[in-house]
Amino acid sequence: MTRFPLSESDRALVTDAVTTAEAGTDGEIVTIVTRRSDDYRDTGLVWAAMAMLLVVALAAAMPWAIDAKVALVTGGWEAPSGALRLVALLLIEALVFGLALLAFRNARLRLALTPPRVRARRVRGRAIRYFKVGAEKRTTARVGVLLYLSLDERLAEIVADEAIHAKVPPERWGDAMVALVDEVRAGRPAHGMAAAVGRIGAIVAEHFPKTEDDRNELPDRLIEL
């Protein structure tokens, strides 16, 4: 597991990469890294509900199993009534639901059992929210770019301001994402972010080269959340 927060040398590496990249462009690059983009608590609820439904399905397929559980309490001298079977089923469902919720208090388990598409949507959504707060329309020329990395999901997002988005298609960020993800998988997230920043800067510089009146409008430092 990658350490977090990052070290001082990691922070300096990313900050220096941003400063260098912005030296050739009017674009502003913001970098954010976080341990996890969501708690995925709803994952635990979904799996717990599915476990309850499984209990019902098993009871329908093997009704004798419920009778066996009731017999443990009544002694089995007579066949249980329908009401008693229902009470037993409800109690078993409640027990299974509670045990499942207890198991899913483990954040790593919730993350592991969350579908990849859901994780990707949560990371993308968090990146867009941070972009709207920290970078969108925060520059005079609308040339802000956010590089967002979520470590536990091992997912990253690049979100660009309107001027950049109008000229740079999403697929152009592919090399930057590959450079980032390769280093993250190798346990070097700061090196990955620095490499991605360099590629982002080169792309933005093609359309928004450095001008004499440009000023630094957004922080170069790595933001850790």
SEVOFI-472510 format. One record per atom (N, C-alpha, C): residue in three letters; residue number from 1; atom name; x, y, z. Coordinates in steps of 0.1 Angstrom, whole numbers, plus 5000, padded with zeros to 4 digits. Layout:
<rs>
R  type  seq  atom    px    py    pz
R   ALA  NUM    CA     X     Y     Z
...
</rs>
This chain:
<rs>
R  type  seq  atom    px    py    pz
R   MET    1     N  5009  4988  5000
R   MET    1    CA  5000  5000  5000
R   MET    1     C  5009  5012  5000
R   THR    2     N  5006  5022  4992
R   THR    2    CA  5014  5034  4991
R   THR    2     C  5012  5043  5003
R   ARG    3     N  5023  5048  5008
R   ARG    3    CA  5022  5056  5020
R   ARG    3     C  5014  5069  5017
R   PHE    4     N  5008  5074  5027
R   PHE    4    CA  5000  5086  5026
R   PHE    4     C  4999  5092  5040
R   PRO    5     N  5001  5105  5042
R   PRO    5    CA  5005  5115  5032
R   PRO    5     C  5019  5112  5026
R   LEU    6     N  5022  5119  5015
R   LEU    6    CA  5035  5117  5008
R   LEU    6     C  5046  5124  5016
R   SER    7     N  5058  5121  5012
R   SER    7    CA  5070  5127  5019
R   SER    7     C  5072  5141  5014
R   GLU    8     N  5081  5148  5020
R   GLU    8    CA  5084  5162  5016
R   GLU    8     C  5091  5162  5002
R   SER    9     N  5099  5152  5000
R   SER    9    CA  5106  5151  4987
R   SER    9     C  5096  5148  4976
R   ASP   10     N  5085  5140  4979
R   ASP   10    CA  5075  5137  4969
R   ASP   10     C  5067  5150  4966
R   ARG   11     N  5064  5158  4976
R   ARG   11    CA  5057  5170  4974
R   ARG   11     C  5065  5180  4965
R   ALA   12     N  5078  5180  4969
R   ALA   12    CA  5087  5189  4961
R   ALA   12     C  5088  5185  4947
R   LEU   13     N  5088  5172  4944
R   LEU   13    CA  5089  5167  4931
R   LEU   13     C  5078  5171  4922
R   VAL   14     N  5065  5170  4928
R   VAL   14    CA  5053  5174  4920
R   VAL   14     C  5053  5189  4918
R   THR   15     N  5056  5196  4929
R   THR   15    CA  5056  5211  4928
R   THR   15     C  5065  5216  4918
R   ASP   16     N  5077  5210  4918
R   ASP   16    CA  5087  5215  4908
R   ASP   16     C  5083  5211  4893
R   ALA   17     N  5076  5200  4892
R   ALA   17    CA  5071  5196  4879
R   ALA   17     C  5060  5206  4874
R   VAL   18     N  5052  5210  4883
R   VAL   18    CA  5041  5220  4879
R   VAL   18     C  5048  5233  4875
R   THR   19     N  5057  5238  4883
R   THR   19    CA  5064  5250  4880
R   THR   19     C  5071  5250  4867
R   THR   20     N  5078  5239  4864
R   THR   20    CA  5085  5237  4851
R   THR   20     C  5075  5237  4840
R   ALA   21     N  5064  5229  4841
R   ALA   21    CA  5054  5228  4831
R   ALA   21     C  5047  5241  4827
R   GLU   22     N  5045  5249  4838
R   GLU   22    CA  5038  5262  4836
R   GLU   22     C  5047  5273  4830
R   ALA   23     N  5060  5270  4830
R   ALA   23    CA  5070  5279  4825
R   ALA   23     C  5068  5281  4810
R   GLY   24     N  5062  5271  4803
R   GLY   24    CA  5060  5272  4788
R   GLY   24     C  5046  5275  4784
R   THR   25     N  5037  5278  4793
R   THR   25    CA  5023  5279  4789
R   THR   25     C  5016  5289  4799
R   ASP   26     N  5005  5295  4794
R   ASP   26    CA  4997  5303  4802
R   ASP   26     C  4987  5294  4810
R   GLY   27     N  4987  5282  4807
R   GLY   27    CA  4978  5273  4815
R   GLY   27     C  4983  5271  4829
R   GLU   28     N  4973  5268  4838
R   GLU   28    CA  4976  5266  4852
R   GLU   28     C  4972  5252  4856
R   ILE   29     N  4981  5245  4862
R   ILE   29    CA  4979  5230  4865
R   ILE   29     C  4978  5229  4881
R   VAL   30     N  4967  5223  4885
R   VAL   30    CA  4965  5220  4899
R   VAL   30     C  4966  5205  4901
R   THR   31     N  4973  5201  4911
R   THR   31    CA  4975  5187  4914
R   THR   31     C  4969  5184  4928
R   ILE   32     N  4960  5173  4928
R   ILE   32    CA  4954  5169  4941
R   ILE   32     C  4956  5154  4942
R   VAL   33     N  4960  5149  4954
R   VAL   33    CA  4961  5135  4957
R   VAL   33     C  4953  5132  4970
R   THR   34     N  4946  5121  4970
R   THR   34    CA  4938  5117  4981
R   THR   34     C  4939  5102  4983
R   ARG   35     N  4937  5098  4996
R   ARG   35    CA  4938  5083  4999
R   ARG   35     C  4927  5076  4992
R   ARG   36     N  4914  5081  4993
R   ARG   36    CA  4903  5074  4988
R   ARG   36     C  4892  5084  4984
R   SER   37     N  4885  5082  4973
R   SER   37    CA  4875  5092  4969
R   SER   37     C  4861  5091  4975
R   ASP   38     N  4859  5079  4981
R   ASP   38    CA  4846  5077  4987
R   ASP   38     C  4847  5066  4998
R   ASP   39     N  4838  5066  5007
R   ASP   39    CA  4838  5055  5018
R   ASP   39     C  4831  5043  5013
R   TYR   40     N  4823  5044  5002
R   TYR   40    CA  4816  5032  4997
R   TYR   40     C  4807  5025  5007
R   ARG   41     N  4801  5032  5016
R   ARG   41    CA  4793  5026  5026
R   ARG   41     C  4780  5020  5021
R   ASP   42     N  4776  5025  5010
R   ASP   42    CA  4764  5019  5003
R   ASP   42     C  4767  5005  4998
R   THR   43     N  4780  5003  4995
R   THR   43    CA  4783  4989  4991
R   THR   43     C  4780  4979  5001
R   GLY   44     N  4783  4982  5014
R   GLY   44    CA  4780  4973  5025
R   GLY   44     C  4765  4971  5026
R   LEU   45     N  4757  4981  5024
R   LEU   45    CA  4743  4980  5025
R   LEU   45     C  4737  4971  5014
R   VAL   46     N  4743  4973  5002
R   VAL   46    CA  4738  4965  4991
R   VAL   46     C  4741  4950  4993
R   TRP   47     N  4754  4947  4997
R   TRP   47    CA  4757  4933  4999
R   TRP   47     C  4750  4927  5011
R   ALA   48     N  4747  4935  5021
R   ALA   48    CA  4739  4930  5032
R   ALA   48     C  4725  4926  5028
R   ALA   49     N  4719  4935  5020
R   ALA   49    CA  4706  4932  5015
R   ALA   49     C  4705  4920  5006
R   MET   50     N  4716  4918  4998
R   MET   50    CA  4717  4907  4989
R   MET   50     C  4718  4894  4998
R   ALA   51     N  4725  4895  5009
R   ALA   51    CA  4726  4883  5018
R   ALA   51     C  4713  4879  5024
R   MET   52     N  4705  4890  5027
R   MET   52    CA  4691  4887  5032
R   MET   52     C  4683  4880  5022
R   LEU   53     N  4684  4885  5009
R   LEU   53    CA  4676  4879  4999
R   LEU   53     C  4680  4864  4996
R   LEU   54     N  4693  4862  4998
R   LEU   54    CA  4698  4848  4996
R   LEU   54     C  4692  4839  5007
R   VAL   55     N  4691  4844  5019
R   VAL   55    CA  4684  4836  5029
R   VAL   55     C  4670  4832  5025
R   VAL   56     N  4663  4842  5020
R   VAL   56    CA  4649  4839  5015
R   VAL   56     C  4649  4829  5004
R   ALA   57     N  4658  4830  4995
R   ALA   57    CA  4659  4821  4984
R   ALA   57     C  4662  4807  4989
R   LEU   58     N  4672  4806  4998
R   LEU   58    CA  4675  4793  5004
R   LEU   58     C  4664  4786  5012
R   ALA   59     N  4656  4795  5019
R   ALA   59    CA  4645  4790  5026
R   ALA   59     C  4634  4785  5017
R   ALA   60     N  4632  4791  5006
R   ALA   60    CA  4622  4787  4996
R   ALA   60     C  4627  4774  4990
R   ALA   61     N  4640  4772  4987
R   ALA   61    CA  4645  4760  4981
R   ALA   61     C  4646  4748  4991
R   MET   62     N  4649  4752  5003
R   MET   62    CA  4650  4741  5014
R   MET   62     C  4642  4745  5026
R   PRO   63     N  4629  4744  5025
R   PRO   63    CA  4621  4748  5037
R   PRO   63     C  4624  4740  5049
R   TRP   64     N  4628  4727  5048
R   TRP   64    CA  4632  4719  5059
R   TRP   64     C  4643  4725  5068
R   ALA   65     N  4651  4734  5062
R   ALA   65    CA  4662  4740  5069
R   ALA   65     C  4656  4749  5080
R   ILE   66     N  4645  4757  5077
R   ILE   66    CA  4639  4765  5086
R   ILE   66     C  4632  4757  5098
R   ASP   67     N  4626  4746  5094
R   ASP   67    CA  4620  4737  5104
R   ASP   67     C  4630  4732  5113
R   ALA   68     N  4642  4729  5108
R   ALA   68    CA  4653  4724  5116
R   ALA   68     C  4657  4734  5127
R   LYS   69     N  4658  4747  5122
R   LYS   69    CA  4662  4758  5132
R   LYS   69     C  4651  4760  5142
R   VAL   70     N  4638  4759  5138
R   VAL   70    CA  4627  4760  5148
R   VAL   70     C  4628  4749  5158
R   ALA   71     N  4631  4737  5153
R   ALA   71    CA  4632  4725  5162
R   ALA   71     C  4642  4726  5173
R   LEU   72     N  4652  4734  5170
R   LEU   72    CA  4663  4736  5180
R   LEU   72     C  4657  4743  5192
R   VAL   73     N  4647  4751  5190
R   VAL   73    CA  4641  4759  5201
R   VAL   73     C  4629  4752  5207
R   THR   74     N  4621  4745  5199
R   THR   74    CA  4608  4739  5204
R   THR   74     C  4610  4725  5208
R   GLY   75     N  4621  4719  5204
R   GLY   75    CA  4624  4705  5208
R   GLY   75     C  4619  4695  5197
R   GLY   76     N  4612  4701  5187
R   GLY   76    CA  4608  4693  5175
R   GLY   76     C  4597  4683  5178
R   TRP   77     N  4589  4685  5188
R   TRP   77    CA  4578  4675  5191
R   TRP   77     C  4566  4677  5181
R   GLU   78     N  4565  4688  5175
R   GLU   78    CA  4554  4690  5166
R   GLU   78     C  4559  4699  5154
R   ALA   79     N  4552  4698  5143
R   ALA   79    CA  4555  4706  5131
R   ALA   79     C  4553  4721  5135
R   PRO   80     N  4562  4730  5131
R   PRO   80    CA  4561  4744  5134
R   PRO   80     C  4549  4750  5126
R   SER   81     N  4543  4760  5131
R   SER   81    CA  4532  4767  5124
R   SER   81     C  4538  4776  5114
R   GLY   82     N  4530  4781  5105
R   GLY   82    CA  4534  4790  5095
R   GLY   82     C  4540  4803  5101
R   ALA   83     N  4533  4808  5111
R   ALA   83    CA  4537  4820  5118
R   ALA   83     C  4551  4818  5125
R   LEU   84     N  4553  4807  5130
R   LEU   84    CA  4566  4804  5137
R   LEU   84     C  4577  4803  5126
R   ARG   85     N  4574  4797  5115
R   ARG   85    CA  4584  4796  5104
R   ARG   85     C  4588  4810  5100
R   LEU   86     N  4578  4819  5098
R   LEU   86    CA  4580  4833  5094
R   LEU   86     C  4589  4840  5104
R   VAL   87     N  4586  4839  5117
R   VAL   87    CA  4594  4845  5127
R   VAL   87     C  4608  4841  5127
R   ALA   88     N  4610  4827  5125
R   ALA   88    CA  4623  4822  5124
R   ALA   88     C  4631  4827  5112
R   LEU   89     N  4624  4828  5101
R   LEU   89    CA  4630  4834  5089
R   LEU   89     C  4634  4848  5091
R   LEU   90     N  4626  4856  5097
R   LEU   90    CA  4629  4870  5099
R   LEU   90     C  4641  4872  5108
R   LEU   91     N  4641  4863  5119
R   LEU   91    CA  4653  4864  5128
R   LEU   91     C  4666  4860  5121
R   ILE   92     N  4665  4850  5113
R   ILE   92    CA  4677  4846  5105
R   ILE   92     C  4682  4857  5096
R   GLU   93     N  4672  4863  5089
R   GLU   93    CA  4675  4874  5080
R   GLU   93     C  4682  4886  5087
R   ALA   94     N  4676  4889  5099
R   ALA   94    CA  4682  4900  5107
R   ALA   94     C  4696  4897  5111
R   LEU   95     N  4698  4885  5115
R   LEU   95    CA  4712  4881  5119
R   LEU   95     C  4722  4881  5108
R   VAL   96     N  4718  4876  5096
R   VAL   96    CA  4726  4877  5085
R   VAL   96     C  4729  4891  5081
R   PHE   97     N  4719  4900  5081
R   PHE   97    CA  4721  4914  5077
R   PHE   97     C  4731  4920  5086
R   GLY   98     N  4729  4918  5099
R   GLY   98    CA  4738  4924  5109
R   GLY   98     C  4752  4919  5108
R   LEU   99     N  4754  4907  5106
R   LEU   99    CA  4768  4901  5104
R   LEU   99     C  4774  4907  5091
R   ALA  100     N  4766  4908  5081
R   ALA  100    CA  4772  4914  5068
R   ALA  100     C  4776  4928  5070
R   LEU  101     N  4768  4936  5077
R   LEU  101    CA  4771  4950  5080
R   LEU  101     C  4784  4951  5088
R   LEU  102     N  4785  4942  5098
R   LEU  102    CA  4797  4942  5106
R   LEU  102     C  4809  4939  5098
R   ALA  103     N  4808  4929  5089
R   ALA  103    CA  4819  4926  5081
R   ALA  103     C  4823  4938  5072
R   PHE  104     N  4813  4945  5067
R   PHE  104    CA  4816  4956  5058
R   PHE  104     C  4820  4969  5065
R   ARG  105     N  4822  4968  5078
R   ARG  105    CA  4829  4980  5084
R   ARG  105     C  4843  4981  5080
R   ASN  106     N  4848  4970  5074
R   ASN  106    CA  4862  4971  5068
R   ASN  106     C  4862  4978  5055
R   ALA  107     N  4869  4990  5055
R   ALA  107    CA  4869  4998  5043
R   ALA  107     C  4875  4991  5031
R   ARG  108     N  4885  4983  5033
R   ARG  108    CA  4892  4977  5022
R   ARG  108     C  4882  4966  5016
R   LEU  109     N  4874  4960  5024
R   LEU  109    CA  4865  4950  5018
R   LEU  109     C  4854  4957  5010
R   ARG  110     N  4849  4969  5015
R   ARG  110    CA  4839  4976  5008
R   ARG  110     C  4845  4981  4994
R   LEU  111     N  4857  4985  4994
R   LEU  111    CA  4864  4990  4982
R   LEU  111     C  4865  4978  4972
R   ALA  112     N  4870  4967  4977
R   ALA  112    CA  4873  4955  4969
R   ALA  112     C  4860  4950  4962
R   LEU  113     N  4849  4951  4969
R   LEU  113    CA  4836  4945  4964
R   LEU  113     C  4827  4956  4957
R   THR  114     N  4833  4968  4956
R   THR  114    CA  4825  4978  4948
R   THR  114     C  4829  4976  4933
R   PRO  115     N  4819  4975  4924
R   PRO  115    CA  4822  4973  4910
R   PRO  115     C  4831  4984  4905
R   PRO  116     N  4840  4980  4896
R   PRO  116    CA  4850  4990  4890
R   PRO  116     C  4843  5002  4884
R   ARG  117     N  4831  5000  4877
R   ARG  117    CA  4825  5012  4871
R   ARG  117     C  4820  5022  4882
R   VAL  118     N  4815  5016  4893
R   VAL  118    CA  4811  5025  4904
R   VAL  118     C  4823  5033  4909
R   ARG  119     N  4834  5026  4912
R   ARG  119    CA  4846  5033  4916
R   ARG  119     C  4850  5044  4907
R   ALA  120     N  4850  5041  4894
R   ALA  120    CA  4854  5051  4884
R   ALA  120     C  4845  5063  4884
R   ARG  121     N  4832  5061  4886
R   ARG  121    CA  4822  5072  4886
R   ARG  121     C  4824  5080  4898
R   ARG  122     N  4827  5074  4910
R   ARG  122    CA  4829  5082  4922
R   ARG  122     C  4842  5090  4921
R   VAL  123     N  4852  5084  4916
R   VAL  123    CA  4865  5092  4914
R   VAL  123     C  4863  5104  4905
R   ARG  124     N  4856  5101  4893
R   ARG  124    CA  4853  5112  4884
R   ARG  124     C  4845  5123  4890
R   GLY  125     N  4835  5119  4897
R   GLY  125    CA  4826  5129  4904
R   GLY  125     C  4833  5137  4914
R   ARG  126     N  4842  5131  4922
R   ARG  126    CA  4850  5138  4932
R   ARG  126     C  4860  5148  4925
R   ALA  127     N  4866  5143  4914
R   ALA  127    CA  4875  5152  4907
R   ALA  127     C  4868  5164  4901
R   ILE  128     N  4856  5162  4896
R   ILE  128    CA  4849  5173  4890
R   ILE  128     C  4845  5183  4901
R   ARG  129     N  4841  5178  4913
R   ARG  129    CA  4837  5187  4924
R   ARG  129     C  4849  5195  4928
R   TYR  130     N  4861  5189  4930
R   TYR  130    CA  4873  5196  4934
R   TYR  130     C  4877  5206  4923
R   PHE  131     N  4875  5202  4911
R   PHE  131    CA  4878  5212  4900
R   PHE  131     C  4869  5224  4900
R   LYS  132     N  4857  5222  4902
R   LYS  132    CA  4847  5233  4903
R   LYS  132     C  4851  5243  4914
R   VAL  133     N  4855  5237  4925
R   VAL  133    CA  4859  5245  4937
R   VAL  133     C  4872  5252  4936
R   GLY  134     N  4882  5245  4930
R   GLY  134    CA  4896  5249  4931
R   GLY  134     C  4902  5255  4918
R   ALA  135     N  4896  5252  4907
R   ALA  135    CA  4903  5256  4894
R   ALA  135     C  4893  5262  4884
R   GLU  136     N  4881  5257  4883
R   GLU  136    CA  4872  5262  4872
R   GLU  136     C  4870  5277  4873
R   LYS  137     N  4872  5283  4862
R   LYS  137    CA  4870  5298  4861
R   LYS  137     C  4878  5306  4871
R   ARG  138     N  4889  5300  4876
R   ARG  138    CA  4897  5307  4886
R   ARG  138     C  4909  5314  4879
R   THR  139     N  4910  5312  4866
R   THR  139    CA  4920  5319  4858
R   THR  139     C  4914  5329  4848
R   THR  140     N  4920  5339  4845
R   THR  140    CA  4915  5350  4836
R   THR  140     C  4911  5344  4823
R   ALA  141     N  4920  5335  4817
R   ALA  141    CA  4918  5330  4804
R   ALA  141     C  4910  5316  4804
R   ARG  142     N  4906  5312  4815
R   ARG  142    CA  4899  5299  4817
R   ARG  142     C  4908  5288  4812
R   VAL  143     N  4920  5287  4817
R   VAL  143    CA  4930  5277  4813
R   VAL  143     C  4935  5269  4825
R   GLY  144     N  4927  5266  4834
R   GLY  144    CA  4930  5257  4845
R   GLY  144     C  4929  5242  4842
R   VAL  145     N  4938  5234  4847
R   VAL  145    CA  4937  5220  4845
R   VAL  145     C  4939  5213  4859
R   LEU  146     N  4931  5203  4862
R   LEU  146    CA  4932  5196  4874
R   LEU  146     C  4937  5182  4871
R   LEU  147     N  4948  5178  4878
R   LEU  147    CA  4952  5164  4878
R   LEU  147     C  4949  5158  4892
R   TYR  148     N  4940  5148  4892
R   TYR  148    CA  4935  5143  4904
R   TYR  148     C  4938  5128  4905
R   LEU  149     N  4944  5124  4916
R   LEU  149    CA  4948  5110  4919
R   LEU  149     C  4942  5105  4931
R   SER  150     N  4935  5093  4930
R   SER  150    CA  4929  5086  4942
R   SER  150     C  4936  5073  4944
R   LEU  151     N  4944  5073  4954
R   LEU  151    CA  4954  5062  4956
R   LEU  151     C  4948  5048  4958
R   ASP  152     N  4938  5047  4967
R   ASP  152    CA  4933  5033  4969
R   ASP  152     C  4926  5027  4957
R   GLU  153     N  4919  5036  4949
R   GLU  153    CA  4912  5031  4937
R   GLU  153     C  4922  5029  4926
R   ARG  154     N  4934  5035  4927
R   ARG  154    CA  4944  5036  4916
R   ARG  154     C  4938  5041  4903
R   LEU  155     N  4931  5052  4905
R   LEU  155    CA  4924  5059  4894
R   LEU  155     C  4928  5073  4894
R   ALA  156     N  4928  5079  4883
R   ALA  156    CA  4932  5093  4882
R   ALA  156     C  4922  5100  4871
R   GLU  157     N  4921  5113  4872
R   GLU  157    CA  4913  5121  4863
R   GLU  157     C  4920  5134  4860
R   ILE  158     N  4918  5138  4847
R   ILE  158    CA  4922  5151  4843
R   ILE  158     C  4910  5159  4839
R   VAL  159     N  4908  5170  4845
R   VAL  159    CA  4896  5179  4842
R   VAL  159     C  4902  5192  4838
R   ALA  160     N  4897  5197  4826
R   ALA  160    CA  4902  5210  4821
R   ALA  160     C  4892  5220  4820
R   ASP  161     N  4896  5233  4821
R   ASP  161    CA  4887  5244  4820
R   ASP  161     C  4882  5246  4806
R   GLU  162     N  4872  5254  4805
R   GLU  162    CA  4865  5255  4792
R   GLU  162     C  4874  5258  4780
R   ALA  163     N  4883  5267  4781
R   ALA  163    CA  4892  5271  4770
R   ALA  163     C  4900  5260  4765
R   ILE  164     N  4906  5252  4775
R   ILE  164    CA  4914  5240  4771
R   ILE  164     C  4905  5229  4766
R   HIS  165     N  4894  5227  4772
R   HIS  165    CA  4885  5216  4768
R   HIS  165     C  4880  5218  4754
R   ALA  166     N  4879  5231  4750
R   ALA  166    CA  4874  5234  4736
R   ALA  166     C  4884  5230  4725
R   LYS  167     N  4897  5230  4729
R   LYS  167    CA  4908  5227  4719
R   LYS  167     C  4915  5214  4721
R   VAL  168     N  4914  5208  4733
R   VAL  168    CA  4921  5195  4735
R   VAL  168     C  4911  5184  4737
R   PRO  169     N  4909  5175  4728
R   PRO  169    CA  4900  5163  4730
R   PRO  169     C  4905  5154  4742
R   PRO  170     N  4896  5148  4749
R   PRO  170    CA  4899  5139  4760
R   PRO  170     C  4910  5129  4758
R   GLU  171     N  4910  5123  4745
R   GLU  171    CA  4920  5113  4743
R   GLU  171     C  4934  5118  4742
R   ARG  172     N  4936  5131  4741
R   ARG  172    CA  4950  5137  4741
R   ARG  172     C  4957  5135  4755
R   TRP  173     N  4949  5133  4765
R   TRP  173    CA  4955  5131  4779
R   TRP  173     C  4959  5117  4781
R   GLY  174     N  4958  5108  4771
R   GLY  174    CA  4961  5094  4773
R   GLY  174     C  4975  5091  4778
R   ASP  175     N  4985  5097  4771
R   ASP  175    CA  4999  5095  4775
R   ASP  175     C  5001  5099  4790
R   ALA  176     N  4995  5110  4794
R   ALA  176    CA  4997  5115  4807
R   ALA  176     C  4991  5105  4817
R   MET  177     N  4980  5100  4814
R   MET  177    CA  4973  5090  4823
R   MET  177     C  4981  5077  4824
R   VAL  178     N  4987  5073  4813
R   VAL  178    CA  4995  5061  4813
R   VAL  178     C  5007  5062  4821
R   ALA  179     N  5014  5074  4820
R   ALA  179    CA  5026  5076  4827
R   ALA  179     C  5023  5077  4842
R   LEU  180     N  5012  5082  4846
R   LEU  180    CA  5008  5083  4860
R   LEU  180     C  5004  5070  4866
R   VAL  181     N  4996  5062  4859
R   VAL  181    CA  4991  5049  4864
R   VAL  181     C  5003  5039  4865
R   ASP  182     N  5012  5039  4856
R   ASP  182    CA  5023  5030  4856
R   ASP  182     C  5031  5032  4869
R   GLU  183     N  5034  5045  4872
R   GLU  183    CA  5042  5048  4884
R   GLU  183     C  5034  5045  4897
R   VAL  184     N  5021  5047  4897
R   VAL  184    CA  5013  5044  4909
R   VAL  184     C  5013  5030  4911
R   ARG  185     N  5012  5021  4901
R   ARG  185    CA  5012  5007  4903
R   ARG  185     C  5026  5002  4908
R   ALA  186     N  5036  5010  4905
R   ALA  186    CA  5050  5007  4910
R   ALA  186     C  5052  5012  4924
R   GLY  187     N  5043  5019  4929
R   GLY  187    CA  5044  5024  4943
R   GLY  187     C  5051  5038  4943
R   ARG  188     N  5051  5045  4932
R   ARG  188    CA  5057  5058  4931
R   ARG  188     C  5047  5069  4926
R   PRO  189     N  5037  5072  4934
R   PRO  189    CA  5027  5081  4929
R   PRO  189     C  5032  5095  4926
R   ALA  190     N  5041  5100  4934
R   ALA  190    CA  5046  5113  4931
R   ALA  190     C  5054  5114  4918
R   HIS  191     N  5062  5104  4915
R   HIS  191    CA  5068  5103  4902
R   HIS  191     C  5058  5103  4891
R   GLY  192     N  5048  5095  4893
R   GLY  192    CA  5037  5095  4882
R   GLY  192     C  5031  5108  4880
R   MET  193     N  5027  5115  4891
R   MET  193    CA  5021  5128  4890
R   MET  193     C  5030  5138  4883
R   ALA  194     N  5043  5137  4886
R   ALA  194    CA  5053  5146  4880
R   ALA  194     C  5054  5143  4865
R   ALA  195     N  5054  5131  4861
R   ALA  195    CA  5055  5127  4847
R   ALA  195     C  5042  5132  4840
R   ALA  196     N  5031  5130  4846
R   ALA  196    CA  5018  5134  4840
R   ALA  196     C  5017  5149  4838
R   VAL  197     N  5022  5156  4848
R   VAL  197    CA  5022  5171  4848
R   VAL  197     C  5030  5175  4836
R   GLY  198     N  5042  5169  4834
R   GLY  198    CA  5050  5173  4822
R   GLY  198     C  5043  5171  4809
R   ARG  199     N  5036  5160  4808
R   ARG  199    CA  5029  5158  4795
R   ARG  199     C  5017  5167  4794
R   ILE  200     N  5010  5170  4805
R   ILE  200    CA  4999  5179  4804
R   ILE  200     C  5004  5193  4800
R   GLY  201     N  5015  5197  4806
R   GLY  201    CA  5020  5210  4803
R   GLY  201     C  5024  5212  4788
R   ALA  202     N  5030  5201  4782
R   ALA  202    CA  5034  5201  4768
R   ALA  202     C  5021  5203  4759
R   ILE  203     N  5011  5196  4763
R   ILE  203    CA  4999  5196  4755
R   ILE  203     C  4992  5210  4755
R   VAL  204     N  4991  5215  4768
R   VAL  204    CA  4985  5229  4769
R   VAL  204     C  4993  5239  4762
R   ALA  205     N  5007  5238  4763
R   ALA  205    CA  5015  5248  4757
R   ALA  205     C  5014  5249  4742
R   GLU  206     N  5009  5238  4735
R   GLU  206    CA  5007  5238  4721
R   GLU  206     C  4996  5248  4717
R   HIS  207     N  4986  5249  4726
R   HIS  207    CA  4975  5258  4723
R   HIS  207     C  4975  5271  4731
R   PHE  208     N  4982  5271  4742
R   PHE  208    CA  4983  5283  4750
R   PHE  208     C  4997  5286  4755
R   PRO  209     N  5006  5290  4745
R   PRO  209    CA  5020  5292  4749
R   PRO  209     C  5021  5304  4758
R   LYS  210     N  5033  5304  4765
R   LYS  210    CA  5036  5315  4774
R   LYS  210     C  5035  5328  4768
R   THR  211     N  5029  5338  4775
R   THR  211    CA  5028  5352  4770
R   THR  211     C  5034  5361  4781
R   GLU  212     N  5038  5373  4777
R   GLU  212    CA  5045  5382  4786
R   GLU  212     C  5037  5386  4798
R   ASP  213     N  5024  5387  4796
R   ASP  213    CA  5015  5392  4807
R   ASP  213     C  5010  5381  4816
R   ASP  214     N  5014  5369  4813
R   ASP  214    CA  5009  5357  4821
R   ASP  214     C  5014  5358  4836
R   ARG  215     N  5005  5355  4845
R   ARG  215    CA  5009  5354  4859
R   ARG  215     C  5004  5341  4865
R   ASN  216     N  5010  5337  4876
R   ASN  216    CA  5007  5325  4883
R   ASN  216     C  4994  5327  4891
R   GLU  217     N  4983  5321  4887
R   GLU  217    CA  4970  5324  4893
R   GLU  217     C  4966  5313  4903
R   LEU  218     N  4971  5301  4901
R   LEU  218    CA  4967  5290  4910
R   LEU  218     C  4980  5284  4916
R   PRO  219     N  4978  5278  4928
R   PRO  219    CA  4990  5273  4935
R   PRO  219     C  4997  5261  4928
R   ASP  220     N  5010  5261  4928
R   ASP  220    CA  5018  5250  4922
R   ASP  220     C  5019  5238  4931
R   ARG  221     N  5018  5240  4944
R   ARG  221    CA  5020  5229  4954
R   ARG  221     C  5010  5218  4952
R   LEU  222     N  5015  5206  4956
R   LEU  222    CA  5006  5194  4956
R   LEU  222     C  4996  5195  4968
R   ILE  223     N  4984  5193  4965
R   ILE  223    CA  4973  5194  4975
R   ILE  223     C  4970  5180  4979
R   GLU  224     N  4970  5177  4992
R   GLU  224    CA  4967  5164  4998
R   GLU  224     C  4954  5165  5006
R   LEU  225     N  4945  5156  5003
R   LEU  225    CA  4932  5156  5009
R   LEU  225     C  4929  5143  5016
</rs>
